[in-house]
Amino acid sequence: MSTQVIGAAVAGTAVVGGGGALAAYAAGAFDGEKNTKTSVRYSNFLEYAKAKKLGNEIFSESDIGTKLSNKTETPIYKDTIKNSIEKMNSSVEGATKPEKGDFESAVTDKDDAIKKFTHKWCDAVSKKTKTGGSSNEGWTEDEITSDPEFTPFKEICLKPKTSR
């Protein structure tokens, strides 16, 4: 085989291989920064919940009171709050965070305090904005779902969407 034929074969392979790499590059395979910037961002937990059709609003204080008094609902709402209270760490003004003992079934004199704290916490967390690093860009889905307060927010605060 002549050196010209070998050279042409090598050049042809480079063009074909380079074309595949060029197509992958154009599709964004090598640009992680591009993928991050074009991913959907949410300004707070409630915006994310609305977008994902988890709920459009949080329970009112009255709704929370009704749910606290309902002992037939499964899981029992009061137990859901009790099991999440350690993850409910956002700052809440005008209400004191309940202690584990406040949730005992025989203790009903604490229900008003639980109701007030829960509603204020839900309100604060629904508006929770991202802090640090790229906070001005908002939350990604992974950042929201991995935040320790998101699962309690989803289980305790969101009114389920009703079909109309």
FENNOR-V661185 format. One record per backbone hydrogen bond with DSSP energy under -0.5 kcal/mol. NH is the residue of the N-H (numbers start at 1). CO is the residue of the C=O. If there is no record, write none. Layout:
NH&CO + NH&CO
This chain:
6&2 + 7&3 + 8&4 + 9&5 + 10&6 + 11&7 + 12&8 + 13&9 + 14&10 + 15&11 + 16&12 + 17&13 + 18&14 + 19&15 + 20&16 + 21&17 + 22&18 + 23&19 + 24&20 + 25&21 + 26&22 + 27&23 + 28&25 + 29&24 + 31&28 + 32&30 + 35&31 + 36&32 + 37&33 + 38&34 + 39&35 + 39&36 + 42&139 + 45&125 + 46&126 + 48&44 + 49&45 + 50&46 + 51&47 + 52&48 + 53&50 + 54&49 + 55&49 + 59&157 + 64&60 + 65&61 + 66&62 + 67&63 + 68&64 + 69&65 + 70&66 + 71&69 + 79&76 + 80&76 + 81&77 + 82&78 + 83&79 + 84&80 + 84&81 + 85&81 + 85&82 + 87&84 + 88&84 + 88&85 + 89&87 + 95&92 + 102&99 + 103&100 + 104&101 + 107&104 + 108&106 + 111&108 + 114&110 + 115&111 + 116&112 + 117&113 + 118&114 + 119&115 + 120&116 + 121&117 + 122&118 + 123&119 + 124&120 + 125&121 + 126&122 + 127&123 + 127&124 + 128&125 + 135&132 + 137&134 + 138&135 + 139&42 + 144&140 + 145&141 + 146&142 + 147&143 + 147&144 + 150&147 + 151&147 + 152&148 + 153&149 + 154&150 + 155&151 + 156&152 + 157&153 + 158&153 + 159&57
